[in-house]
């Protein structure tokens, strides 16, 4: 054992390697700490090669480092507690998701079962009506058939009497019996019975087929809405709103106009993305009647972003519930509680909702960006040019799926949902 290394050693807490605490140059215990070089030194080192450095006692440095260590431990322990709370919260979310999904499956099955039961009841009603009408018609035909058969029997009997009389050879006997024959009575039926072409109940089949086709159309349309609603279920905390236009593109949606809602003076492009005001009205349908408006075919839930390019005097860029009125003063976008609209003209910008007007001070652009976070109740409008400028932001609660809407009114004006990808 090297006894020389321990000559000047003072008792301290046991150390795994005592040699590490002895200065290899001065053979002294390293009780100092050089903050400049971040190392333990002895007293002689502090007045020699470490002279002028920031030095303190090892105990003082230990106290400072101990305090930092305890702060780090507290931060770690606090983070552990926070993460444990989050894990517990997520577990509760898992249970809530499972419960909600199970309940929704149960409710959906009940609703579909009720719908199937209703259709089956209507099927039974139609079947019963058909059978009842069948019985009525067959009874009428059989009654008529029986009457005709009775008439045939009577006619055959008369024919036999006439035949027998015609065979009488005695003229006196013939003339004597002839007046006793009653005249042929008028038939109660026409000489011919008109029967409809062989269709009978085929018209009912056609009506039921039409009902089936309508139900298929409704199911096809509503299935899209249901599917979108399911896929946009989001139970975690919402992500931050996009900041740049590229960020918004992640939520871009290709929107098309619904021809069935377009005002009669609006001509839609082949892809139903652009509409133009015409002089002559188009054919009528389930359309807006008072303003040059149209709604999108797609229903909007979750996060969506789209852009509109417009040319002309003005445009209303809007979102609305599908059940917005199609006629009257309250059918205009922004002039009811079912729609939110940004009005853009060459000189002015306004926001409208429920007939309340909000002025906007910002440069006018021919392209408008719209961002919707349906779940969070956020609706934002942006001016799109070389940069992206927020024009107006709405924080509300949406109670139904929304549809994008456009309104233009002067001949030659156009508004188009832009292709973003």
C-alpha positions as CSV (number, residue, x, y, z in Angstrom):
1,X,0.0,0.0,0.0
2,X,1.2,3.5,-0.8
3,X,1.4,5.1,2.7
4,X,2.8,8.5,1.4
5,X,-0.5,9.3,-0.3
6,X,-2.3,9.3,3.1
7,X,0.2,11.4,5.2
8,X,-1.8,14.6,5.1
9,X,-5.2,13.0,4.7
10,X,-8.0,14.2,7.0
11,X,-11.0,12.0,7.9
12,X,-13.9,12.6,5.6
13,X,-16.9,10.6,4.5
14,X,-15.9,7.2,3.1
15,X,-15.0,7.4,-0.6
16,X,-14.9,4.6,-3.1
17,X,-11.6,5.8,-4.5
18,X,-9.6,8.0,-2.1
19,X,-6.8,8.6,-4.7
20,X,-9.2,10.6,-6.8
21,X,-9.4,13.2,-4.0
22,X,-5.7,13.8,-3.9
23,X,-4.0,16.3,-6.2
24,X,-1.5,14.4,-8.3
25,X,0.7,17.4,-8.6
26,X,0.9,18.7,-5.0
27,X,-0.1,15.6,-3.1
28,X,-2.8,17.7,-1.4
29,X,-6.5,17.0,-0.8
30,X,-8.5,18.8,-3.4
31,X,-10.8,21.0,-1.3
32,X,-11.2,23.8,-3.9
33,X,-13.2,24.0,-7.2
34,X,-12.2,26.0,-10.2
35,X,-15.4,27.3,-11.9
36,X,-13.3,28.6,-14.8
37,X,-12.0,25.2,-15.7
38,X,-14.8,23.2,-14.0
39,X,-12.6,20.9,-12.0
40,X,-11.6,20.2,-8.4
41,X,-8.2,21.6,-7.3
42,X,-6.1,21.8,-4.1
43,X,-5.1,25.1,-2.4
44,X,-1.7,25.2,-4.0
45,X,-3.3,24.8,-7.4
46,X,-5.5,27.9,-6.7
47,X,-2.4,30.1,-6.2
48,X,-0.4,28.5,-8.9
49,X,-1.7,27.6,-12.4
50,X,-5.3,28.5,-11.4
51,X,-4.4,31.9,-10.1
52,X,-6.9,34.6,-11.2
53,X,-9.6,32.0,-11.9
54,X,-13.0,31.9,-10.3
55,X,-12.4,29.5,-7.5
56,X,-14.5,28.5,-4.5
57,X,-14.4,25.8,-1.8
58,X,-15.6,22.4,-2.9
59,X,-18.2,22.5,-0.2
60,X,-19.6,25.8,-1.5
61,X,-19.7,24.5,-5.0
62,X,-21.3,21.3,-3.7
63,X,-23.9,23.4,-1.9
64,X,-24.7,25.3,-5.2
65,X,-24.7,22.2,-7.3
66,X,-26.9,20.4,-4.6
67,X,-29.4,23.2,-4.9
68,X,-29.5,22.9,-8.7
69,X,-29.8,19.1,-8.4
70,X,-32.7,19.4,-6.0
71,X,-34.4,21.9,-8.3
72,X,-33.9,19.4,-11.2
73,X,-35.3,16.7,-9.0
74,X,-38.3,18.8,-8.2
75,X,-38.8,19.6,-11.9
76,X,-38.6,15.9,-12.7
77,X,-40.9,14.9,-9.9
78,X,-43.4,17.6,-11.0
79,X,-43.2,16.4,-14.6
80,X,-43.7,12.8,-13.4
81,X,-46.8,13.9,-11.5
82,X,-48.0,15.8,-14.6
83,X,-47.4,12.9,-16.9
84,X,-49.1,10.5,-14.5
85,X,-52.1,12.8,-14.4
86,X,-52.1,12.9,-18.2
87,X,-51.8,9.1,-18.4
88,X,-54.8,8.9,-16.0
89,X,-56.7,11.4,-18.1
90,X,-55.9,9.5,-21.3
91,X,-57.1,6.3,-19.6
92,X,-60.3,8.1,-18.8
93,X,-60.5,9.3,-22.4
94,X,-60.1,5.7,-23.6
95,X,-62.9,4.6,-21.3
96,X,-65.0,7.6,-22.5
97,X,-64.3,6.8,-26.1
98,X,-65.2,3.2,-25.7
99,X,-68.4,4.1,-23.8
100,X,-69.3,6.7,-26.4
101,X,-68.6,4.4,-29.3
102,X,-70.6,1.5,-27.6
103,X,-73.5,3.8,-26.9
104,X,-73.4,5.3,-30.4
105,X,-73.3,1.8,-31.9
106,X,-76.3,0.8,-29.7
107,X,-78.2,4.0,-30.7
108,X,-77.3,3.6,-34.4
109,X,-78.5,0.0,-34.3
110,X,-81.7,1.1,-32.6
111,X,-82.3,3.9,-35.2
112,X,-81.5,1.6,-38.1
113,X,-83.7,-1.1,-36.6
114,X,-86.6,1.4,-36.2
115,X,-86.0,2.5,-39.8
116,X,-86.1,-1.1,-41.0
117,X,-89.1,-1.8,-38.9
118,X,-90.8,1.3,-40.4
119,X,-90.0,0.1,-43.9
120,X,-91.2,-3.4,-43.1
121,X,-94.5,-1.9,-41.7
122,X,-94.9,0.2,-44.9
123,X,-94.2,-3.0,-46.8
124,X,-96.9,-4.8,-44.9
125,X,-99.3,-1.9,-45.4
126,X,-98.7,-2.0,-49.1
127,X,-99.1,-5.8,-49.2
128,X,-102.3,-5.5,-47.2
129,X,-103.7,-2.8,-49.5
130,X,-102.7,-4.8,-52.6
131,X,-104.4,-7.9,-51.1
132,X,-107.5,-5.9,-50.1
133,X,-107.8,-4.3,-53.5
134,X,-107.1,-7.7,-55.1
135,X,-110.0,-9.2,-53.2
136,X,-112.3,-6.3,-54.1
137,X,-111.4,-6.4,-57.8
138,X,-111.6,-10.3,-58.0
139,X,-115.0,-10.1,-56.2
140,X,-116.3,-7.5,-58.7
141,X,-115.0,-9.6,-61.6
142,X,-116.6,-12.8,-60.2
143,X,-119.9,-11.1,-59.5
144,X,-119.9,-9.9,-63.1
145,X,-118.9,-13.3,-64.2
146,X,-121.7,-14.9,-62.3
147,X,-124.2,-12.5,-63.7
148,X,-123.0,-13.2,-67.2
149,X,-123.2,-16.9,-66.6
150,X,-126.8,-16.6,-65.4
151,X,-127.6,-14.5,-68.5
152,X,-126.0,-17.2,-70.7
153,X,-128.1,-19.9,-69.0
154,X,-131.2,-17.9,-69.5
155,X,-130.3,-17.2,-73.1
156,X,-129.6,-20.9,-73.7
157,X,-133.0,-21.8,-72.3
158,X,-134.7,-19.3,-74.5
159,X,-132.7,-20.5,-77.5
160,X,-133.9,-24.1,-76.8
161,X,-137.5,-22.9,-76.6
162,X,-137.2,-21.0,-79.9
163,X,-135.5,-24.0,-81.5
164,X,-138.3,-26.3,-80.3
165,X,-141.0,-23.9,-81.6
166,X,-139.2,-23.6,-84.9
167,X,-139.4,-27.3,-85.3
168,X,-143.2,-27.4,-84.8
169,X,-144.8,-28.7,-88.1
170,X,-148.3,-27.7,-87.2
171,X,-148.8,-24.2,-88.4
172,X,-151.7,-23.6,-86.1
173,X,-149.8,-24.8,-83.1
174,X,-146.8,-22.7,-84.1
175,X,-148.9,-19.5,-84.4
176,X,-150.7,-20.4,-81.2
177,X,-147.5,-20.7,-79.1
178,X,-145.6,-17.9,-80.7
179,X,-147.3,-14.9,-78.9
180,X,-146.7,-16.6,-75.6
181,X,-142.9,-16.2,-76.0
182,X,-141.9,-13.0,-74.1
183,X,-139.6,-10.6,-75.9
184,X,-135.8,-10.8,-75.3
185,X,-135.0,-8.5,-72.4
186,X,-132.4,-5.8,-72.7
187,X,-129.0,-7.0,-71.5
188,X,-127.7,-5.3,-68.3
189,X,-124.2,-5.4,-69.8
190,X,-122.6,-3.8,-72.8
191,X,-121.9,-6.0,-75.8
192,X,-118.2,-6.0,-74.9
193,X,-116.4,-5.7,-71.6
194,X,-113.5,-3.3,-71.6
195,X,-110.5,-4.6,-69.6
196,X,-107.5,-2.4,-69.1
197,X,-104.2,-3.5,-70.6
198,X,-102.6,-6.2,-68.7
199,X,-100.9,-4.0,-66.0
200,X,-103.1,-4.5,-63.0
201,X,-100.8,-3.7,-60.1
202,X,-97.7,-3.0,-62.1
203,X,-98.1,0.7,-61.4
204,X,-97.7,-0.1,-57.7
205,X,-94.4,-1.8,-58.5
206,X,-93.3,1.3,-60.3
207,X,-94.2,3.5,-57.4
208,X,-92.4,1.3,-54.9
209,X,-89.4,1.2,-57.2
210,X,-89.4,5.0,-57.3
211,X,-89.5,5.1,-53.5
212,X,-86.5,2.6,-53.4
213,X,-84.5,4.9,-55.7
214,X,-85.2,7.9,-53.6
215,X,-84.2,6.1,-50.4
216,X,-81.0,5.0,-52.1
217,X,-80.2,8.6,-53.1
218,X,-80.9,9.8,-49.5
219,X,-78.8,7.0,-48.0
220,X,-76.0,7.7,-50.4
221,X,-76.0,11.5,-49.6
222,X,-76.4,11.1,-45.9
223,X,-73.9,8.3,-45.7
224,X,-71.2,10.8,-46.8
225,X,-72.2,13.2,-44.0
226,X,-72.3,10.3,-41.4
227,X,-68.9,9.0,-42.6
228,X,-67.3,12.5,-42.4
229,X,-68.8,13.0,-38.9
230,X,-67.3,9.7,-37.7
231,X,-63.8,10.3,-39.2
232,X,-63.7,13.8,-37.7
233,X,-64.2,12.6,-34.1
234,X,-61.3,14.2,-32.2
235,X,-61.2,13.7,-28.4
236,X,-57.6,15.0,-27.8
237,X,-56.8,18.7,-27.2
238,X,-56.9,20.6,-30.5
239,X,-53.7,21.3,-32.3
240,X,-52.6,24.9,-32.6
241,X,-54.3,26.8,-35.4
242,X,-52.2,26.9,-38.6
243,X,-49.9,29.9,-39.0
244,X,-48.8,29.9,-42.6
245,X,-50.6,29.3,-45.9
246,X,-48.7,26.0,-46.3
247,X,-50.0,24.9,-42.8
248,X,-53.5,25.7,-43.9
249,X,-53.1,23.6,-47.1
250,X,-52.9,20.5,-44.8
251,X,-56.6,21.0,-44.2
252,X,-57.5,22.0,-47.8
253,X,-60.7,20.6,-49.2
254,X,-61.9,20.6,-52.9
255,X,-65.3,22.2,-52.7
256,X,-67.9,22.0,-55.5
257,X,-71.2,23.9,-55.9
258,X,-74.6,22.1,-55.6
259,X,-76.5,22.8,-58.8
260,X,-79.8,22.1,-57.0
261,X,-79.2,25.2,-54.7
262,X,-77.9,27.6,-57.3
263,X,-80.1,30.7,-58.1
264,X,-81.7,30.4,-61.5
265,X,-79.4,33.2,-62.9
266,X,-76.2,31.4,-61.9
267,X,-74.5,29.3,-64.5
268,X,-72.1,26.7,-63.0
269,X,-68.9,25.5,-64.7
270,X,-68.6,21.9,-65.9
271,X,-66.8,20.9,-62.6
272,X,-69.3,22.9,-60.5
273,X,-66.4,25.0,-59.0
274,X,-67.2,28.4,-60.6
275,X,-70.5,30.3,-61.0
276,X,-71.3,33.2,-63.3
277,X,-74.3,35.5,-63.3
278,X,-76.3,35.2,-66.5
279,X,-79.0,37.5,-67.9
280,X,-81.5,34.7,-68.5
281,X,-82.6,32.4,-65.6
282,X,-81.8,28.7,-65.6
283,X,-84.3,25.9,-65.1
284,X,-85.9,25.9,-61.6
285,X,-85.3,23.4,-58.8
286,X,-84.6,23.5,-55.1
287,X,-82.8,26.8,-55.6
288,X,-82.3,30.2,-53.9
289,X,-84.9,32.5,-55.5
290,X,-84.0,36.0,-54.3
291,X,-80.2,36.3,-54.4
292,X,-77.5,34.9,-56.6
293,X,-76.5,32.3,-54.1
294,X,-75.3,28.6,-54.1
295,X,-74.2,26.2,-51.5
296,X,-71.5,23.5,-51.7
297,X,-72.4,19.9,-52.3
298,X,-70.0,18.9,-49.6
299,X,-71.0,19.2,-45.9
300,X,-68.1,20.5,-43.7
301,X,-67.1,19.2,-40.3
302,X,-63.7,18.9,-38.6
303,X,-60.9,21.2,-39.9
304,X,-61.3,22.5,-43.5
305,X,-59.5,25.2,-45.6
306,X,-60.5,26.5,-49.0
307,X,-59.9,29.6,-51.2
308,X,-62.2,31.6,-53.4
309,X,-61.2,33.7,-56.4
310,X,-63.8,36.3,-57.4
311,X,-64.2,39.0,-60.2
312,X,-66.8,41.7,-60.4
313,X,-68.4,44.3,-58.1
314,X,-68.7,42.2,-55.0
315,X,-68.9,38.7,-53.5
316,X,-70.2,37.1,-50.3
317,X,-68.0,34.3,-49.2
318,X,-70.0,32.3,-46.6
319,X,-70.7,29.2,-44.6
320,X,-74.3,28.1,-43.9
321,X,-76.4,25.3,-42.5
322,X,-78.2,23.3,-45.2
323,X,-81.6,24.3,-43.9
324,X,-81.1,28.0,-44.6
325,X,-84.2,29.6,-46.1
326,X,-84.2,29.6,-49.9
327,X,-86.4,32.7,-50.4
328,X,-87.1,36.0,-48.7
329,X,-84.9,38.7,-47.2
330,X,-83.6,36.2,-44.6
331,X,-82.2,33.9,-47.3
332,X,-79.2,36.2,-47.9
333,X,-75.9,34.9,-46.5
334,X,-75.2,36.7,-43.2
335,X,-78.8,38.0,-42.8
336,X,-80.0,35.1,-40.6
337,X,-78.7,33.0,-37.7
338,X,-77.9,30.1,-40.0
339,X,-75.0,31.7,-42.0
340,X,-71.8,33.6,-41.6
341,X,-70.5,35.7,-44.5
342,X,-67.6,37.9,-45.5
343,X,-68.6,40.7,-48.0
344,X,-65.9,41.8,-50.4
345,X,-66.2,44.7,-52.8
346,X,-63.7,46.8,-54.7
347,X,-63.5,49.2,-51.8
348,X,-65.0,47.6,-48.6
349,X,-64.9,44.6,-46.4
350,X,-67.7,43.6,-44.0
351,X,-68.6,40.6,-41.9
352,X,-72.3,39.7,-41.5
353,X,-74.1,37.3,-39.2
354,X,-77.8,37.4,-38.2
355,X,-78.0,40.8,-39.9
356,X,-75.3,42.3,-37.7
357,X,-72.6,44.1,-39.8
358,X,-69.0,44.4,-38.7
359,X,-66.6,46.7,-40.6
360,X,-63.2,45.4,-41.5
361,X,-60.2,47.7,-42.2
362,X,-57.9,45.7,-44.4
363,X,-56.8,45.7,-48.1
364,X,-59.2,44.1,-50.5
365,X,-57.9,41.0,-52.4
366,X,-59.4,39.0,-55.3
367,X,-58.7,35.8,-53.4
368,X,-60.1,34.9,-50.0
369,X,-59.0,32.0,-47.8
370,X,-61.5,30.4,-45.4
371,X,-60.4,28.2,-42.4
372,X,-63.0,26.3,-40.4
373,X,-62.5,24.3,-37.3
374,X,-66.0,23.0,-36.8
375,X,-65.4,21.3,-33.4
376,X,-63.6,24.3,-31.9
377,X,-66.2,26.7,-33.3
378,X,-63.6,28.7,-35.2
379,X,-64.2,30.4,-38.6
380,X,-61.5,32.6,-40.0
381,X,-61.3,34.7,-43.3
382,X,-58.0,35.6,-44.9
383,X,-56.9,38.0,-47.6
384,X,-54.6,36.0,-50.0
385,X,-52.0,37.8,-52.0
386,X,-48.2,37.6,-51.7
387,X,-48.8,37.3,-48.0
388,X,-51.7,35.9,-45.9
389,X,-53.6,38.5,-43.8
390,X,-56.3,37.6,-41.2
391,X,-59.4,39.6,-42.0
392,X,-61.9,38.4,-39.4
393,X,-62.1,35.5,-36.9
394,X,-65.3,34.1,-35.4
395,X,-65.5,32.0,-32.2
396,X,-68.9,30.4,-31.8
397,X,-70.6,27.0,-31.5
398,X,-71.7,25.2,-34.6
399,X,-74.7,22.9,-34.1
400,X,-74.9,21.3,-37.6
401,X,-72.6,20.4,-40.5
402,X,-71.9,23.5,-42.6
403,X,-71.8,24.1,-46.3
404,X,-69.6,26.6,-48.1
405,X,-71.6,29.3,-49.9
406,X,-71.0,32.0,-52.5
407,X,-73.2,35.0,-53.5
408,X,-72.7,37.2,-56.6
409,X,-75.4,39.4,-58.3
410,X,-74.2,41.3,-61.4
411,X,-74.1,40.0,-64.9
412,X,-70.7,38.7,-65.8
413,X,-69.5,38.4,-62.2
414,X,-67.7,35.1,-61.3
415,X,-66.7,33.4,-58.1
416,X,-64.8,30.1,-58.0
417,X,-63.6,27.6,-55.4
418,X,-59.8,27.3,-56.2
419,X,-57.9,24.1,-56.8
420,X,-55.2,24.0,-54.1
421,X,-53.7,20.6,-55.0
